[in-house]
Amino acid sequence: MNKESLIKIIAILLVGAAIGGGIAYAVMPKGEKPKEEAVSKVMSSVLKEDTKIAEDTKSESLSTVEKEKEETKTKAELELDKYATNANVSLLSGEAGGLQKKILLLNQGKKVPKLDVYKKIKVKKGKHDWWRDEPFLLSEGLKAEILPKDAEDEYVYKNKNDCELRRKQFISSESGNIIELEVYYNPETDMANKITSIEYLKNGKLEITEYYYYKKKKGWDKKISFIGRRTVDEYINSFITPNNPGTRYYFRNNNLNTIRVVDNRRVQTNYMSSKYADKRKLSNKRSEGAYRSKEGRNYRKEEARMLNAAYNIYKAAMKNEGFSTIEGFVYDENKKGVVNADLELLLYDSDILYRTKTDNDGRYRVYLPEEENNYSLKIVKEGMREVKLTNIVTFANVPNIYQDAAYLFVNTDVKSDVNMKLGDAVDKRDEYNMLPLDGAKIIIREGFNNTSGDIIASIDADYDGNVRVSLLPGIYTAEINKAGYEVMYYNFIVKTSSAENTYSFFAPKTLRDGEVKVVLTWGSTPSDLDSHLFTESYTRNSSVENEVQHVWYAQREDAYYSNLDVDDTDSYGPETVTIMDLNANKYFKYGVVDFTNFASDNYGSYDMSYSNATVKVYSKDGLVGSFHVPEGKKGIIWEVFEIRGDKKIVPTQRYYSGYNEVNNWLSKNK
């Protein structure tokens, strides 16, 4: 009750008291109520008015609170509203909403995972001691024996190829460049033996920095042992060698013992710590006082800078979440990039998370959090048939997911004929033809990677494995089923001209436990793509296992009985490589070489990139990996995937074009 109402009531009570005291029993005119009742009525009216005022005040107060709440809607929420408006999407709730928030912030350049490589940190130093090469040699498989148990340090190391490979991607806080980390994680010690940092410089080159860490079985945490840094045109997964131009840093107990610089003439200079004399016999020795980095840092400043880098990189690799991307192209029937096509990113095939458009080349790229999810992409352009790419699966530790190029066709009701031939992926009927899959059933669905959607056609192959069907121009998924064979899935394009719609699809026989088949197919150009499989064993029990085994057209079977079925030199494929014994003691690497352009020294060719080359990996569990060649890349080597001790397929998706890089790739893997 407010003060004004209280005064009114007191005044009424006083008036009532005066009336009651002066004329207690006055005779009232007919129809009039006693004065006490009148007073009560007035009081009630005042109380009602007071209640209304209070409610109005409360309402105004609530309205103000709501308004303030709206006004004080956190900056982050207001920004998110703005980003959602920019992306033309409605904000979702629950887990989908949380994922959408991450995607919106990433694609607006906010909350992008950054890495401050040289952030100053406190590093505890131990006693000076001479540098030891075990962490480097053991990680690279150059030394098979570990130190004896009575040695000062007991290393628990694995060859890096026997470690789990984790890949992360960040933005450099200092330069704004993308930094990709390759982390060789040893689960036995719960630490990274080696981390390779790949920074994409603005001049198109790559700065490669390799960090090697060591620890005791008991006692202190990991420490940095060796850092090697070099600048290259293309990165090959190897290691810095004595002749590679670049800089090496040799640490022991967090003390920098030596800086070795190798110039472009391959002349090395060793700058030695004044606090500890290195026992190694090194050529061209200089004092630490003679050292200056290109940026003018002296020896001690360089030591502090590289220690910061070693431990900031380690923390980011082991604890921080990076980002991933889905990227690809959208073309019209003439393979011209479709500009400003609308893309919708969906979680599975339902909630719309984000919208964007293709650029002037028809390219798209969507930034995503580094976590496992299943997405779809719907692509729309006015006047053209919309298409969808489904089952786009992202994983933690896999930075980039490349998609098959999508095609948009002008709306039409006119169907085109498609001719397909279904064959065995390994066995041949004669010199020129694979064994046909007679009676195999082919199931067709719209869109790419569509393994469970609506079926628009189901046809049985004839005696020669032939299938003929009429479909509207667009993109489709074919599923091939035949008893005794693996179920196969292929993406294919139906063009307006029926003459361009001829395909061959292949299936391997059902696989046994431990058997893996890798099937390579491609288009008409280039005519000759070659499969290469490299295998290394960790057990080192025989002379055979001390060598890297190589399966390719010149050696169709290796010591582990892995084999190449056929060297296809006249386009399309298939080339099928069989791994006979997938086990935890072996490391496998698979790549594809464009032999057509390799033979003519045309290392900068784009042919393979636009060949629609696809690699599919099958085990007894069915399709376990599918890879499409990255489009718009020059080069003649496509490094596709690795399989490590944990038997997981790890996409690498690297591309090589330089003469040295191509020949190094072939030689390093032999």
C-alpha positions as CSV (number, residue, x, y, z in Angstrom):
1,M,0.0,0.0,0.0
2,N,1.4,3.4,-0.9
3,K,1.5,6.5,1.3
4,E,-1.3,8.3,-0.6
5,S,-3.8,5.4,-0.1
6,L,-2.9,5.2,3.6
7,I,-3.8,8.9,4.1
8,K,-7.1,8.4,2.3
9,I,-8.1,5.5,4.5
10,I,-7.1,7.4,7.7
11,A,-9.2,10.4,6.6
12,I,-12.2,8.2,5.9
13,L,-11.9,6.4,9.3
14,L,-11.8,9.8,11.0
15,V,-14.9,11.0,9.2
16,G,-16.7,7.8,10.0
17,A,-15.8,8.1,13.7
18,A,-17.0,11.7,13.8
19,I,-20.4,10.7,12.2
20,G,-20.8,7.7,14.5
21,G,-20.1,9.8,17.6
22,G,-22.4,12.7,16.8
23,I,-25.4,11.0,15.5
24,A,-25.2,7.5,16.7
25,Y,-28.8,6.5,15.9
26,A,-30.0,9.0,13.3
27,V,-33.0,8.0,11.3
28,M,-31.9,7.4,7.7
29,P,-33.9,8.3,4.7
30,K,-35.6,5.4,3.0
31,G,-33.2,3.4,0.9
32,E,-30.0,4.8,2.4
33,K,-27.3,2.5,3.9
34,P,-25.7,3.1,7.3
35,K,-22.7,5.4,7.3
36,E,-20.5,2.5,8.5
37,E,-21.4,0.6,5.4
38,A,-20.6,3.6,3.2
39,V,-17.3,4.0,4.9
40,S,-16.6,0.3,4.3
41,K,-17.5,0.7,0.7
42,V,-15.1,3.6,0.2
43,M,-12.3,1.7,2.0
44,S,-12.8,-1.3,-0.3
45,S,-12.7,1.0,-3.3
46,V,-9.4,2.5,-2.1
47,L,-7.9,-0.9,-1.4
48,K,-8.9,-2.1,-4.9
49,E,-7.3,1.0,-6.4
50,D,-4.2,0.4,-4.3
51,T,-4.0,-3.3,-5.5
52,K,-4.4,-2.1,-9.1
53,I,-1.6,0.4,-8.6
54,A,0.6,-2.3,-7.0
55,E,-0.1,-4.7,-9.9
56,D,0.6,-2.0,-12.4
57,T,3.8,-1.1,-10.6
58,K,4.8,-4.8,-10.5
59,S,3.9,-5.2,-14.2
60,E,6.0,-2.1,-15.0
61,S,8.8,-3.6,-12.9
62,L,8.6,-7.0,-14.7
63,S,8.5,-5.2,-18.0
64,T,11.6,-3.3,-17.1
65,V,13.3,-6.5,-16.0
66,E,12.4,-8.3,-19.2
67,K,13.5,-5.3,-21.1
68,E,16.7,-5.1,-19.2
69,K,17.1,-8.9,-19.7
70,E,16.7,-8.4,-23.4
71,E,19.1,-5.5,-23.3
72,T,21.5,-7.4,-21.2
73,K,21.2,-10.5,-23.4
74,T,24.9,-11.4,-23.3
75,K,27.0,-10.0,-26.1
76,A,27.7,-13.5,-27.1
77,E,24.0,-14.3,-27.5
78,L,23.4,-11.1,-29.5
79,E,26.3,-11.9,-31.7
80,L,25.0,-15.4,-32.2
81,D,21.6,-14.0,-33.2
82,K,23.4,-11.8,-35.8
83,Y,25.5,-14.7,-37.1
84,A,22.4,-16.9,-37.4
85,T,20.7,-14.0,-39.4
86,N,23.7,-13.7,-41.6
87,A,23.7,-17.5,-42.2
88,N,19.9,-17.4,-42.7
89,V,19.2,-20.1,-40.1
90,S,17.1,-20.4,-37.0
91,L,18.8,-21.1,-33.8
92,L,18.4,-24.7,-32.6
93,S,18.2,-25.9,-29.0
94,G,19.8,-28.9,-27.1
95,E,22.8,-30.7,-28.4
96,A,22.1,-29.6,-32.0
97,G,22.0,-26.0,-30.8
98,G,25.4,-26.4,-29.1
99,L,26.9,-27.8,-32.3
100,Q,25.3,-25.0,-34.4
101,K,26.7,-22.4,-32.1
102,K,30.2,-23.7,-32.6
103,I,29.8,-23.8,-36.4
104,L,28.4,-20.3,-36.6
105,L,31.2,-18.9,-34.5
106,L,33.9,-20.8,-36.5
107,N,32.5,-19.6,-39.9
108,Q,32.3,-16.0,-38.7
109,G,35.9,-16.1,-37.7
110,K,35.0,-16.1,-34.0
111,K,36.2,-18.7,-31.5
112,V,38.6,-20.2,-34.1
113,P,41.0,-22.3,-32.2
114,K,44.3,-20.4,-32.0
115,L,47.8,-21.4,-31.2
116,D,50.2,-19.0,-29.5
117,V,53.4,-20.9,-30.3
118,Y,55.8,-18.5,-28.6
119,K,53.7,-17.5,-25.6
120,K,56.1,-17.1,-22.6
121,I,55.9,-19.8,-20.0
122,K,58.0,-20.9,-17.1
123,V,60.3,-23.8,-17.9
124,K,62.2,-25.6,-15.1
125,K,65.7,-26.5,-16.1
126,G,67.8,-29.5,-14.8
127,K,71.5,-30.1,-14.7
128,H,73.5,-29.7,-17.9
129,D,74.3,-32.9,-19.7
130,W,75.2,-34.1,-23.1
131,W,72.6,-34.6,-25.8
132,R,71.4,-38.1,-26.5
133,D,70.1,-39.3,-29.8
134,E,67.7,-42.1,-28.6
135,P,64.5,-40.1,-28.7
136,F,65.1,-39.2,-32.3
137,L,66.4,-42.5,-33.5
138,L,63.9,-44.6,-31.8
139,S,61.0,-42.5,-33.0
140,E,62.1,-42.7,-36.6
141,G,62.8,-46.4,-36.5
142,L,66.5,-45.8,-37.1
143,K,67.5,-47.6,-33.9
144,A,65.8,-50.8,-32.9
145,E,67.3,-51.2,-29.4
146,I,66.3,-49.2,-26.4
147,L,68.8,-48.3,-23.6
148,P,69.6,-51.1,-21.1
149,K,67.6,-51.0,-17.8
150,D,70.5,-49.9,-15.8
151,A,71.0,-46.8,-18.0
152,E,70.4,-43.4,-16.5
153,D,67.2,-43.1,-18.5
154,E,64.7,-45.9,-19.3
155,Y,63.0,-44.9,-22.6
156,V,59.7,-46.4,-23.3
157,Y,59.5,-45.7,-27.0
158,K,57.8,-46.9,-30.1
159,N,58.6,-46.3,-33.7
160,K,56.4,-43.4,-34.7
161,N,54.7,-45.6,-37.2
162,D,53.5,-47.8,-34.4
163,C,52.0,-44.8,-32.5
164,E,48.5,-43.4,-32.9
165,L,48.5,-40.6,-35.4
166,R,46.4,-37.6,-34.3
167,R,46.0,-34.6,-36.5
168,K,44.8,-31.1,-35.4
169,Q,44.5,-27.7,-37.0
170,F,44.8,-24.3,-35.5
171,I,45.3,-20.6,-36.5
172,S,48.6,-19.0,-35.5
173,S,48.0,-16.2,-33.0
174,E,51.2,-14.5,-34.3
175,S,51.0,-14.8,-38.1
176,G,47.3,-15.8,-38.8
177,N,48.5,-18.8,-40.8
178,I,47.0,-22.2,-40.5
179,I,49.1,-24.6,-38.4
180,E,48.5,-28.3,-38.8
181,L,49.9,-30.7,-36.1
182,E,50.7,-34.3,-36.7
183,V,50.9,-36.0,-33.2
184,Y,52.5,-39.4,-32.8
185,Y,50.8,-40.5,-29.6
186,N,52.2,-43.4,-27.6
187,P,49.4,-44.9,-25.5
188,E,51.8,-46.9,-23.3
189,T,53.3,-43.7,-21.9
190,D,50.3,-41.4,-22.5
191,M,52.6,-38.9,-24.2
192,A,53.5,-37.8,-27.7
193,N,56.9,-39.1,-28.9
194,K,56.9,-36.7,-31.8
195,I,54.9,-33.7,-33.0
196,T,55.3,-32.2,-36.5
197,S,54.0,-28.7,-37.0
198,I,53.2,-27.7,-40.5
199,E,52.6,-23.9,-40.9
200,Y,51.2,-22.7,-44.2
201,L,53.2,-19.5,-45.0
202,K,51.7,-16.7,-47.0
203,N,54.3,-17.1,-49.7
204,G,53.0,-20.6,-50.5
205,K,55.8,-22.5,-48.7
206,L,55.5,-24.6,-45.6
207,E,57.5,-24.2,-42.4
208,I,58.0,-27.7,-41.0
209,T,59.0,-28.0,-37.3
210,E,59.5,-31.4,-35.7
211,Y,59.6,-31.8,-32.0
212,Y,60.9,-35.0,-30.2
213,Y,60.1,-35.6,-26.5
214,Y,61.4,-38.0,-24.0
215,K,60.6,-39.1,-20.4
216,K,61.6,-41.7,-17.8
217,K,59.3,-44.6,-16.8
218,K,59.2,-43.0,-13.4
219,G,59.9,-39.5,-12.2
220,W,59.7,-36.3,-14.2
221,D,57.3,-35.5,-17.0
222,K,58.2,-35.3,-20.7
223,K,61.0,-33.0,-21.9
224,I,62.0,-31.7,-25.2
225,S,65.0,-33.5,-26.8
226,F,65.3,-32.3,-30.3
227,I,63.7,-29.7,-32.6
228,G,64.3,-29.6,-36.4
229,R,63.0,-26.8,-38.5
230,R,63.1,-26.3,-42.3
231,T,61.1,-24.5,-45.1
232,V,59.8,-26.6,-48.0
233,D,57.5,-26.4,-51.0
234,E,55.6,-29.6,-50.1
235,Y,55.6,-31.7,-46.9
236,I,56.6,-35.4,-47.0
237,N,56.1,-37.4,-43.8
238,S,59.8,-38.1,-43.1
239,F,62.3,-36.3,-40.9
240,I,65.0,-33.7,-41.1
241,T,68.3,-35.3,-42.3
242,P,71.8,-34.0,-41.9
243,N,71.8,-32.5,-45.4
244,N,68.5,-30.8,-45.2
245,P,68.9,-27.0,-45.1
246,G,67.4,-25.7,-41.9
247,T,68.0,-25.4,-38.1
248,R,68.4,-28.0,-35.4
249,Y,68.1,-27.5,-31.7
250,Y,69.6,-30.1,-29.3
251,F,68.3,-30.1,-25.7
252,R,69.0,-32.0,-22.5
253,N,67.1,-31.3,-19.3
254,N,65.6,-28.2,-21.0
255,N,69.1,-26.7,-21.6
256,L,70.0,-25.9,-25.2
257,N,73.4,-27.6,-25.9
258,T,73.8,-26.9,-29.6
259,I,72.2,-25.0,-32.5
260,R,73.1,-26.4,-35.8
261,V,72.4,-24.4,-39.0
262,V,72.7,-26.0,-42.4
263,D,72.6,-23.5,-45.2
264,N,71.4,-23.9,-48.8
265,R,74.9,-25.1,-49.8
266,R,74.5,-27.8,-47.2
267,V,77.3,-26.4,-45.1
268,Q,76.7,-26.8,-41.4
269,T,77.7,-24.5,-38.5
270,N,77.4,-25.7,-34.9
271,Y,76.9,-23.0,-32.2
272,M,77.9,-24.5,-28.8
273,S,76.6,-23.7,-25.4
274,S,79.2,-21.9,-23.2
275,K,77.8,-23.6,-20.1
276,Y,78.3,-27.1,-21.3
277,A,80.9,-28.5,-23.7
278,D,79.3,-31.0,-26.2
279,K,81.2,-34.3,-26.2
280,R,80.4,-35.0,-29.8
281,K,82.9,-34.6,-32.6
282,L,81.3,-31.8,-34.6
283,S,82.7,-29.8,-37.5
284,N,82.7,-26.1,-37.9
285,K,82.2,-25.2,-34.2
286,R,81.4,-21.7,-33.0
287,S,80.7,-20.2,-29.6
288,E,77.1,-19.4,-28.6
289,G,78.1,-15.7,-28.7
290,A,78.5,-15.9,-32.5
291,Y,74.9,-17.0,-33.0
292,R,72.3,-14.7,-34.4
293,S,69.0,-15.8,-35.8
294,K,67.6,-14.2,-39.0
295,E,65.5,-12.0,-36.8
296,G,68.6,-11.0,-34.7
297,R,68.0,-13.2,-31.6
298,N,71.0,-14.3,-29.7
299,Y,71.6,-17.8,-28.4
300,R,69.8,-17.5,-25.1
301,K,66.8,-15.7,-26.5
302,E,66.5,-18.4,-29.1
303,E,66.7,-21.0,-26.4
304,A,63.8,-19.4,-24.5
305,R,61.8,-19.0,-27.7
306,M,62.2,-22.6,-28.7
307,L,61.4,-24.0,-25.2
308,N,58.2,-21.9,-25.3
309,A,57.4,-23.4,-28.7
310,A,58.0,-27.0,-27.6
311,Y,55.7,-26.9,-24.6
312,N,53.0,-24.7,-26.1
313,I,52.8,-27.0,-29.1
314,Y,52.7,-30.1,-26.8
315,K,49.8,-28.6,-24.7
316,A,47.8,-27.7,-27.8
317,A,48.4,-31.1,-29.4
318,M,47.3,-33.1,-26.3
319,K,44.6,-30.9,-24.7
320,N,43.2,-28.3,-27.1
321,E,40.4,-28.8,-29.7
322,G,41.3,-27.8,-33.2
323,F,39.0,-27.3,-36.2
324,S,38.0,-29.2,-39.3
325,T,36.6,-28.4,-42.7
326,I,34.2,-29.9,-45.3
327,E,35.2,-28.7,-48.8
328,G,34.5,-29.4,-52.4
329,F,33.2,-28.0,-55.7
330,V,29.8,-27.6,-57.4
331,Y,29.8,-27.8,-61.2
332,D,27.3,-27.6,-64.0
333,E,27.0,-30.2,-66.8
334,N,30.0,-28.6,-68.6
335,K,32.2,-28.8,-65.5
336,K,32.0,-25.1,-65.0
337,G,31.9,-23.9,-61.4
338,V,28.4,-22.9,-60.3
339,V,28.6,-19.5,-58.7
340,N,26.5,-18.5,-55.7
341,A,24.8,-21.9,-55.3
342,D,23.1,-22.1,-51.9
343,L,24.4,-24.8,-49.5
344,E,22.6,-26.0,-46.4
345,L,24.6,-27.9,-43.8
346,L,22.4,-30.4,-42.0
347,L,23.0,-32.6,-38.9
348,Y,22.4,-36.1,-40.3
349,D,19.6,-35.3,-42.7
350,S,17.4,-33.0,-40.6
351,D,18.4,-29.9,-38.6
352,I,19.7,-27.0,-40.6
353,L,22.9,-25.9,-38.9
354,Y,24.4,-23.4,-41.4
355,R,23.9,-21.9,-44.8
356,T,26.5,-20.5,-47.2
357,K,27.2,-20.1,-50.9
358,T,29.8,-21.3,-53.5
359,D,32.5,-18.8,-54.6
360,N,33.4,-17.7,-58.1
361,D,35.0,-21.0,-58.8
362,G,32.1,-23.1,-57.5
363,R,34.2,-24.0,-54.4
364,Y,32.8,-24.2,-50.9
365,R,34.4,-24.7,-47.5
366,V,32.6,-25.0,-44.2
367,Y,34.5,-24.9,-40.9
368,L,33.5,-27.4,-38.2
369,P,34.5,-28.3,-34.7
370,E,36.9,-31.2,-34.5
371,E,34.6,-33.9,-33.3
372,E,32.7,-36.9,-34.7
373,N,29.4,-36.1,-36.4
374,N,27.4,-37.1,-39.5
375,Y,26.4,-34.3,-41.8
376,S,24.5,-33.8,-45.1
377,L,24.8,-31.0,-47.6
378,K,21.9,-29.8,-49.7
379,I,22.8,-27.7,-52.8
380,V,20.3,-25.5,-54.5
381,K,20.4,-23.1,-57.5
382,E,17.4,-21.5,-59.1
383,G,16.3,-23.2,-62.3
384,M,18.4,-26.3,-61.5
385,R,17.6,-29.6,-59.7
386,E,18.7,-29.6,-56.1
387,V,21.2,-32.3,-55.0
388,K,22.2,-33.7,-51.7
389,L,25.4,-35.2,-50.3
390,T,24.7,-37.4,-47.3
391,N,26.7,-39.4,-44.7
392,I,29.5,-36.9,-44.6
393,V,31.2,-38.2,-41.4
394,T,33.8,-36.1,-39.6
395,F,36.1,-37.4,-36.9
396,A,38.3,-36.0,-34.2
397,N,41.9,-35.7,-35.4
398,V,41.0,-35.5,-39.1
399,P,41.2,-31.9,-40.2
400,N,39.9,-31.8,-43.7
401,I,37.2,-33.9,-45.4
402,Y,37.1,-33.6,-49.2
403,Q,33.9,-34.3,-51.1
404,D,33.1,-35.7,-54.5
405,A,32.3,-32.8,-56.9
406,A,28.6,-32.2,-57.0
407,Y,26.8,-31.5,-60.3
408,L,23.7,-29.3,-60.8
409,F,21.6,-29.8,-64.0
410,V,18.9,-27.6,-65.5
411,N,15.4,-28.7,-64.5
412,T,13.9,-31.2,-67.0
413,D,11.5,-34.1,-67.3
414,V,13.6,-35.8,-69.9
415,K,15.5,-38.9,-68.7
416,S,18.8,-40.1,-70.0
417,D,20.0,-43.7,-70.5
418,V,22.7,-45.1,-68.2
419,N,24.7,-48.2,-69.1
420,M,26.5,-50.0,-66.3
421,K,28.8,-53.1,-66.2
422,L,29.2,-55.0,-62.9
423,G,32.3,-57.0,-62.5
424,D,34.6,-58.8,-60.0
425,A,37.2,-56.5,-58.5
426,V,40.0,-59.1,-58.7
427,D,39.2,-62.0,-61.0
428,K,39.3,-61.7,-64.8
429,R,37.2,-63.5,-67.4
430,D,39.8,-62.9,-70.1
431,E,42.7,-60.6,-70.9
432,Y,40.5,-57.6,-71.3
433,N,37.5,-58.1,-69.1
434,M,36.8,-58.7,-65.4
435,L,34.6,-61.6,-64.4
436,P,31.0,-60.3,-64.7
437,L,28.6,-60.2,-61.7
438,D,25.7,-61.9,-63.5
439,G,22.5,-61.7,-61.6
440,A,23.8,-59.0,-59.2
441,K,21.2,-56.5,-58.0
442,I,21.9,-52.8,-58.3
443,I,19.9,-50.4,-56.2
444,I,19.9,-46.7,-57.1
445,R,19.2,-43.7,-54.8
446,E,19.4,-40.0,-55.4
447,G,22.3,-38.0,-54.1
448,F,25.9,-39.0,-53.2
449,N,26.8,-41.3,-50.3
450,N,23.1,-42.2,-50.0
451,T,23.1,-45.7,-48.5
452,S,19.7,-45.9,-46.9
453,G,17.3,-43.4,-48.5
454,D,14.4,-43.9,-50.9
455,I,15.1,-46.4,-53.7
456,I,14.3,-45.0,-57.1
457,A,15.4,-48.1,-59.2
458,S,16.3,-51.7,-58.5
459,I,17.6,-53.8,-61.4
460,D,19.2,-57.2,-61.9
461,A,22.3,-57.5,-64.1
462,D,22.2,-59.8,-67.1
463,Y,24.5,-62.8,-67.8
464,D,27.3,-60.4,-68.8
465,G,26.9,-58.1,-65.8
466,N,25.2,-55.4,-67.8
467,V,22.5,-53.0,-66.5
468,R,20.6,-50.4,-68.4
469,V,18.4,-47.7,-66.7
470,S,16.8,-44.3,-67.5
471,L,17.3,-41.5,-64.9
472,L,16.9,-37.8,-64.7
473,P,20.2,-35.9,-65.0
474,G,21.7,-35.6,-61.5
475,I,23.9,-37.3,-59.0
476,Y,23.2,-40.8,-57.6
477,T,24.5,-43.6,-55.4
478,A,24.6,-47.2,-56.7
479,E,24.5,-50.2,-54.3
480,I,25.7,-53.5,-55.7
481,N,24.6,-56.8,-54.0
482,K,25.6,-60.3,-54.9
483,A,25.9,-63.4,-52.7
484,G,29.5,-64.1,-51.9
485,Y,30.6,-60.5,-52.5
486,E,31.0,-57.4,-50.4
487,V,28.2,-54.9,-50.7
488,M,29.6,-52.0,-52.7
489,Y,28.5,-48.3,-53.0
490,Y,29.5,-46.0,-55.9
491,N,28.6,-42.4,-56.6
492,F,27.9,-41.6,-60.2
493,I,26.6,-38.7,-62.4
494,V,23.9,-38.9,-65.0
495,K,24.4,-36.3,-67.7
496,T,22.0,-35.1,-70.4
497,S,23.9,-36.9,-73.1
498,S,23.4,-40.7,-72.8
499,A,26.7,-41.3,-74.6
500,E,28.5,-39.9,-71.5
501,N,26.7,-42.2,-69.0
502,T,28.7,-45.4,-69.2
503,Y,30.1,-46.8,-65.9
504,S,31.9,-49.9,-64.7
505,F,31.4,-50.9,-61.0
506,F,33.3,-53.7,-59.2
507,A,32.9,-55.8,-56.1
508,P,35.4,-58.0,-54.2
509,K,34.5,-61.4,-52.8
510,T,33.6,-61.5,-49.1
511,L,36.7,-61.0,-47.0
512,R,38.1,-63.0,-44.2
513,D,39.3,-61.7,-40.8
514,G,42.4,-59.6,-41.2
515,E,42.0,-59.2,-45.0
516,V,41.6,-55.7,-46.5
517,K,41.0,-54.7,-50.2
518,V,41.7,-51.3,-51.6
519,V,39.9,-50.6,-54.8
520,L,40.9,-47.6,-57.1
521,T,38.7,-46.4,-59.9
522,W,38.9,-43.2,-62.0
523,G,37.7,-41.6,-65.3
524,S,39.1,-41.6,-68.8
525,T,41.9,-39.1,-68.1
526,P,44.7,-39.8,-67.2
527,S,44.8,-43.2,-68.7
528,D,47.2,-44.7,-66.2
529,L,46.9,-44.3,-62.4
530,D,49.0,-46.7,-60.3
531,S,48.3,-48.0,-56.7
532,H,51.3,-48.1,-54.3
533,L,51.2,-49.9,-50.9
534,F,54.1,-49.6,-48.5
535,T,54.3,-51.9,-45.5
536,E,56.7,-51.8,-42.5
537,S,56.9,-54.3,-39.6
538,Y,57.7,-53.3,-36.0
539,T,58.8,-56.8,-34.8
540,R,62.2,-56.7,-36.6
541,N,62.5,-60.5,-36.2
542,S,64.0,-61.2,-39.6
543,S,65.8,-59.6,-42.5
544,V,62.6,-59.3,-44.4
545,E,61.0,-57.3,-41.6
546,N,63.9,-54.9,-41.6
547,E,62.9,-53.7,-45.0
548,V,59.9,-51.6,-46.1
549,Q,57.9,-53.7,-48.5
550,H,56.4,-52.1,-51.6
551,V,53.6,-53.4,-53.8
552,W,53.2,-51.7,-57.1
553,Y,53.1,-52.5,-60.8
554,A,56.8,-53.5,-60.9
555,Q,56.4,-55.8,-57.8
556,R,52.9,-57.2,-57.6
557,E,53.4,-59.2,-54.4
558,D,55.5,-58.5,-51.3
559,A,57.0,-60.7,-48.5
560,Y,53.7,-60.4,-46.5
561,Y,51.7,-61.7,-49.5
562,S,49.9,-58.3,-50.0
563,N,49.3,-58.0,-53.7
564,L,48.2,-56.0,-56.7
565,D,45.7,-57.8,-58.9
566,V,46.3,-55.9,-62.2
567,D,48.1,-52.9,-63.5
568,D,45.3,-51.1,-65.4
569,T,46.8,-48.7,-68.1
570,D,43.8,-47.8,-70.2
571,S,41.6,-45.7,-67.8
572,Y,38.8,-46.4,-65.4
573,G,40.4,-49.3,-63.4
574,P,39.8,-51.0,-61.2
575,E,43.2,-51.5,-59.6
576,T,42.7,-53.6,-56.4
577,V,45.4,-54.1,-53.7
578,T,44.8,-56.8,-51.2
579,I,46.3,-56.7,-47.7
580,M,46.4,-60.3,-46.6
581,D,47.3,-59.8,-42.9
582,L,46.2,-56.6,-41.2
583,N,47.7,-56.8,-37.7
584,A,48.9,-54.5,-35.0
585,N,52.6,-55.2,-35.8
586,K,52.5,-53.6,-39.2
587,Y,52.2,-50.1,-40.6
588,F,50.7,-49.5,-44.0
589,K,50.7,-46.5,-46.3
590,Y,48.6,-46.3,-49.6
591,G,49.0,-43.8,-52.4
592,V,48.2,-43.2,-56.0
593,V,50.6,-42.1,-58.7
594,D,49.6,-40.5,-62.0
595,F,52.0,-42.5,-64.1
596,T,50.8,-40.9,-67.4
597,N,52.1,-37.5,-66.3
598,F,55.0,-38.9,-64.3
599,A,56.4,-40.6,-67.4
600,S,56.3,-37.3,-69.3
601,D,57.8,-35.3,-66.4
602,N,54.6,-33.2,-66.2
603,Y,54.7,-33.0,-62.4
604,G,52.4,-30.0,-62.3
605,S,49.5,-31.7,-64.0
606,Y,45.9,-31.2,-62.7
607,D,44.7,-34.4,-64.6
608,M,44.5,-36.7,-61.6
609,S,42.8,-34.0,-59.5
610,Y,39.9,-33.9,-62.0
611,S,39.9,-37.6,-62.8
612,N,37.1,-38.4,-60.4
613,A,39.5,-40.9,-58.8
614,T,38.0,-42.8,-55.8
615,V,39.6,-45.2,-53.4
616,K,37.3,-47.5,-51.4
617,V,38.6,-49.7,-48.5
618,Y,36.8,-52.9,-47.6
619,S,37.2,-55.4,-44.7
620,K,35.1,-58.2,-43.4
621,D,32.9,-55.4,-41.9
622,G,32.1,-54.0,-45.3
623,L,33.0,-50.5,-46.5
624,V,35.3,-49.0,-43.9
625,G,36.8,-46.1,-45.9
626,S,36.0,-44.0,-48.9
627,F,38.3,-41.2,-50.3
628,H,37.8,-38.9,-53.2
629,V,40.8,-37.2,-54.9
630,P,41.1,-33.5,-53.8
631,E,40.0,-31.4,-56.7
632,G,41.8,-28.3,-58.1
633,K,45.3,-29.5,-57.0
634,K,48.3,-29.8,-59.2
635,G,50.5,-32.9,-58.7
636,I,51.0,-36.5,-59.7
637,I,51.1,-38.2,-56.3
638,W,48.0,-38.5,-54.1
639,E,48.9,-40.0,-50.6
640,V,45.5,-41.3,-49.4
641,F,45.7,-43.0,-46.0
642,E,47.7,-44.9,-43.4
643,I,46.8,-47.9,-41.2
644,R,48.7,-48.0,-37.9
645,G,49.1,-50.4,-35.0
646,D,45.6,-49.6,-33.8
647,K,44.3,-50.9,-37.2
648,K,42.5,-47.5,-37.7
649,I,42.4,-46.0,-41.2
650,V,43.9,-42.5,-40.9
651,P,43.3,-40.2,-43.9
652,T,46.4,-38.2,-45.0
653,Q,45.2,-36.7,-48.3
654,R,48.5,-35.1,-49.3
655,Y,49.3,-34.1,-52.8
656,Y,52.8,-33.7,-54.4
657,S,54.0,-32.0,-57.5
658,G,57.7,-31.0,-57.1
659,Y,60.4,-33.2,-58.6
660,N,62.2,-33.6,-55.4
661,E,59.1,-34.2,-53.4
662,V,57.8,-36.8,-55.9
663,N,61.1,-38.7,-55.9
664,N,61.5,-38.4,-52.2
665,W,58.1,-39.8,-51.6
666,L,58.8,-42.8,-53.7
667,S,62.2,-43.4,-52.2
668,K,61.3,-42.6,-48.5
669,N,58.6,-45.1,-48.6
670,K,60.7,-47.9,-50.2
